Amino acid sequence: WIDMNIDTDKLVEILTGVLNAPARSPALQPLARVKYPGRELGHITEYGGGFSIRLYKFGHEYKHRGPVPKKLPLIRPAAVQAALNDALPDGLSVIAVRDCGKFIEVFIRRHEQ
């Protein structure tokens, strides 16, 4: 059961748990782990029925130390969508994933129960 009035802070907490899980889906491997949730997942736009959020690829996250990959890691949007849908609680689902270069944009919709 999930509160349908989920706010952006709760969504950040959920996504941080998914991206920082010790064993995560191979589809999520190109995405950076979250060290500063408020800063890195702070690009959330709330719209009528859900959220739009940016998830950064490895090497392009906030305060990355070390070499930046010369080639951007490949993302399979359908696989990322399926992996995130498996991890999200009931009442939320990913409806689209768009590759934008250094980050991906994920569109999440709330469902009435």
For each residue, the residues with C-beta under 8 A, 3 or more apart:
1: 90 113
2: 6 89 90 91 92
3: 6 10
4: 91 110 112 113
5:
6: 2 3 10 11 91 92 110
7: 10 11
8: 11 12 44 46 51
9: 12 13
10: 3 6 7 13 14
11: 6 7 8 14 15 41 44 51 53 92 108
12: 8 9 15 16 37 38 41 42 44
13: 9 10 16 17 37
14: 10 11 17 18 87 88 89 92
15: 11 12 18 19 34 41 53 55
16: 12 13 19 20 34 37 41
17: 13 14 20 21 87
18: 14 15 21 24 28 84 87 88
19: 15 16 24 28 31 32 33 34 55
20: 16 17 33 34
21: 17 18 24 87
22:
23:
24: 18 19 21 28 29 83
25: 28 29 79 83 86
26: 29 79
27: 76 79 80 82 83
28: 18 19 24 25 31 80 83 84
29: 24 25 26
30: 57 58 73 74 75
31: 19 28 55 56 57 58 75 80 104
32: 19 40 55 56 57 58 59 60 61 64
33: 19 20 61
34: 15 16 19 20 37 40 41 61
35: 40 61 62 63
36: 39 40 62 63
37: 12 13 16 34 40 41
38: 12 41 42
39: 36 42 62
40: 32 34 35 36 37 56 61 62
41: 11 12 15 16 34 37 38 44 53 54 55
42: 12 38 39
43: 53 54
44: 8 11 12 41 51 52 53
45: 51 52 53
46: 8 50 51
47: 50 51 52
48:
49: 109 110
50: 46 47 92 95 107 108 109 110
51: 8 11 44 45 46 47 107 108
52: 44 45 47 105 106 107 108
53: 11 15 41 43 44 45 105 106 108
54: 41 43 100 103 104 105 106
55: 15 19 31 32 41 103 104 106
56: 31 32 40 60 61 62 102 103
57: 30 31 32 60 61 72 73 75 102 103 104
58: 30 31 32 61 69 73
59: 32 64 66 67 68 69 73
60: 32 56 57 64 68 102 103
61: 32 33 34 35 40 56 57 58 64
62: 35 36 39 40 56
63: 35 36
64: 32 59 60 61 68
65:
66: 59
67: 59
68: 59 60 64
69: 58 59 72 73
70:
71:
72: 57 69 101 102
73: 30 57 58 59 69
74: 30
75: 30 31 57 80 97 99 104
76: 27 79 80
77: 80 81 96 97 98 99 104
78: 81 82 97
79: 25 26 27 76 82 83
80: 27 28 31 75 76 77 83 84 94 97 104 106
81: 77 78 84 85 94 96 97 106
82: 27 78 79 85 86
83: 24 25 27 28 79 80 86 87
84: 18 28 80 81 87 88 94 97 106
85: 81 82 88 93 94
86: 25 82 83
87: 14 17 18 21 83 84
88: 14 18 84 85 92 93 94 108
89: 2 14 92
90: 1 2 113
91: 2 4 6 110 111 113
92: 2 6 11 14 50 88 89 108 109 110 111
93: 85 88 108 109 111
94: 80 81 84 85 88 97 106 107 108 109
95: 50 107 108 109
96: 77 81 106 107
97: 75 77 78 80 81 84 94 104 105 106 107
98: 77 104 105 107
99: 75 77 104
100: 54 103 104 105
101: 72
102: 56 57 60 72
103: 54 55 56 57 60 100
104: 31 54 55 57 75 77 80 97 98 99 100
105: 52 53 54 97 98 100
106: 52 53 54 55 80 81 84 94 96 97
107: 50 51 52 94 95 96 97 98
108: 11 50 51 52 53 88 92 93 94 95
109: 49 50 92 93 94 95
110: 4 6 49 50 91 92
111: 91 92 93
112: 4
113: 1 4 90 91
